[in-house]
Amino acid sequence: MKSVAVVILNWNGASLLSEFLPSVCRYTSSDVADVIVADNGSTDNSLQLLMQDFPQVGIIRFPRNHGFAEGYNQVVKQLEAYRYIVLLNSDVAVSEGWIEPLLSYAEEHSEVGALQPKIRSYRHPSQFEYAGACGGFLDCNGYPFCRGRIFDTIEMDNGQYDDVVDVFWASGAALFIRRDVYMAVGGLDADFFAHMEEIDLCWRVRLAGYAVRVVPQSVVYHLGGATLDNAHPYKLYLNFRNNLLMMYKNLPVRERRRKLFVRRLYDTVALLRYLLTGKWACVKAIWDAHTDFRSMCGMYACQPRDNMLTQFPECRHNIVWDYFIKHIRCFSELKR
């Protein structure tokens, strides 16, 4: 019995499936893993394409769009026969032998709950990709950054991060996770709908006592921005709202109050910047994010005792100060 299910969530993404699924099928050993497409109620020709061009791929159909988070939750519940699940974005191309290093590492390290491969840019293969690069961290105020990417500055991949290391979060673009751990921590938070849900999941994996690591010997290529462009107001709204929710639910109460106060100050600065440049949709997105955060945070009644951010030297940085004031652009410089 195969131990890995590579699951691609699709919603009206026939063109992405045509472009990216061939590499997944070609380079994912059928002796190791099954490739499954979970369709989130598509109304395009996705299903016809799968049945005609990819008969070897399993299909799970949903009558409606559950969103990224709940869509994966629904799929993983059904995959009881598999020990490991890979959440793979529909705009990811994989390289030959990509799955074996992840599986081998997980089998040899029972303390690991989740892994990610090295993620390079699909359009610029010599550089890292924004959403995950070579493993992610959060700074002291909850801002995400990666080995290979700080804010919008993306590094070239020169092998500088080719060691297997602990990271705070693994990218949802290509997330390898133990199914029993996924289920035990509650899966992705469906109330997030999309964006930052994998960081929240990895935070809970760590709170449950498991490690999260990057295995750069596995390489994939991510297009990025296939669903929403980085500048889209709705994506801005989700990122701001979900970041606040993530911090609220995963930080101890004493740290939470202080950090959320600081985040409100930073977010106010961001709102004023958009206001001064006349980007009214972005102003509304940030305002709505904070309004909805206040109405949603009451859902999370239990906060942990441990602040996981203090366990990583990288997470003690103020990445806003380091980037905009000290002009640090590379992760390796940040560590020094």
Secondary structure, 3 states (H helix, E strand, C coil): CCCEEEEEEECCCHHHHHHHHHHHHHHCCCCCEEEEEEEECCCCCHHHHHHHHCCCCEEEEECCCCHHHHHHHHHHHHCCCCCEEEEECCCEEECCCCHHHHHHHHHHCCCEEEEEEEEEECCCCCEECCCCCCCEEECCCCCEEECCEECCEECECCCCCCCCEECCECCCCEEEEEHHHHHHCCCCCHHHCCCCHHHHHHHHHHHCCCEEEEEEEEEEEECCCCCCCCCCHHHHHHHHHHHHHHHHHHCCHHHHHHHHHHHHHHHHHHHHHHHHCCCHHHHHHHHHHHHHHHHHHHHCCCCCCCCHHHHCHHHHCCHHHHHHCCCCCCHHHHHC
